[in-house]
Amino acid sequence: MNFDLFFDIVRLIIHSLLTGTPMSPELFAFALLLLVPTAILGYWAFIALQDACVWVFGWVRRRLDAFLAARGY
């Protein structure tokens, strides 16, 4: 993915919103086609990373609890 294009479109949308300059319908549709799937995939990646962290921390805690229980703590 060309991130320069991605950030150019985000910058164009922000500029359009702040200045009140309307975007052409074609450019707005292109921006939605580019940004919406990216946002969805980014959200799914965030959820997957969060689930992985919860699993790892849970595994470490179970191992630490077993280690401490074996030593009588």
C-alpha positions as CSV (number, residue, x, y, z in Angstrom):
1,M,0.0,0.0,0.0
2,N,1.2,3.4,-0.9
3,F,1.2,5.2,2.5
4,D,2.0,8.6,0.9
5,L,-1.2,8.4,-1.0
6,F,-3.1,7.3,2.2
7,F,-1.8,10.3,4.2
8,D,-2.4,12.7,1.3
9,I,-6.0,11.6,1.2
10,V,-6.3,11.9,5.0
11,R,-4.7,15.4,4.9
12,L,-7.1,16.4,2.0
13,I,-10.2,15.2,4.1
14,I,-9.0,17.1,7.2
15,H,-8.3,20.2,5.1
16,S,-11.7,19.9,3.5
17,L,-13.4,19.6,6.9
18,L,-11.5,22.4,8.5
19,T,-11.9,24.9,5.7
20,G,-15.4,23.9,4.5
21,T,-14.1,23.3,1.0
22,P,-16.2,20.6,-0.6
23,M,-14.6,17.6,-2.1
24,S,-15.6,16.2,-5.4
25,P,-17.9,13.1,-5.2
26,E,-15.4,11.0,-7.0
27,L,-12.6,11.9,-4.7
28,F,-14.8,11.4,-1.6
29,A,-15.8,7.9,-2.9
30,F,-12.2,7.0,-3.6
31,A,-11.2,8.2,-0.1
32,L,-13.9,6.0,1.5
33,L,-12.9,3.1,-0.6
34,L,-9.3,3.5,0.7
35,L,-9.9,4.5,4.3
36,V,-12.8,2.3,5.4
37,P,-11.2,-1.0,4.7
38,T,-7.9,0.3,6.2
39,A,-9.8,1.3,9.4
40,I,-11.5,-2.0,9.6
41,L,-8.3,-4.0,9.1
42,G,-6.5,-1.8,11.6
43,Y,-9.3,-2.4,14.2
44,W,-9.1,-6.1,13.6
45,A,-5.3,-6.0,14.0
46,F,-5.7,-4.1,17.3
47,I,-8.2,-6.6,18.6
48,A,-5.9,-9.5,17.6
49,L,-2.9,-7.9,19.3
50,Q,-4.9,-7.2,22.4
51,D,-6.1,-10.9,22.5
52,A,-2.5,-12.1,22.0
53,C,-1.3,-9.9,24.9
54,V,-4.1,-11.1,27.2
55,W,-3.2,-14.7,26.3
56,V,0.5,-14.2,26.9
57,F,0.0,-12.4,30.2
58,G,-2.4,-15.1,31.3
59,W,0.1,-17.8,30.4
60,V,2.9,-16.0,32.3
61,R,0.6,-15.5,35.4
62,R,-0.3,-19.2,35.4
63,R,3.3,-20.2,35.2
64,L,4.3,-17.8,37.9
65,D,1.5,-19.0,40.2
66,A,2.6,-22.6,39.7
67,F,6.2,-21.6,40.4
68,L,5.3,-19.8,43.5
69,A,2.9,-22.5,44.7
70,A,5.6,-25.1,44.3
71,R,7.8,-23.0,46.6
72,G,5.1,-22.5,49.2
73,Y,4.3,-18.9,48.6
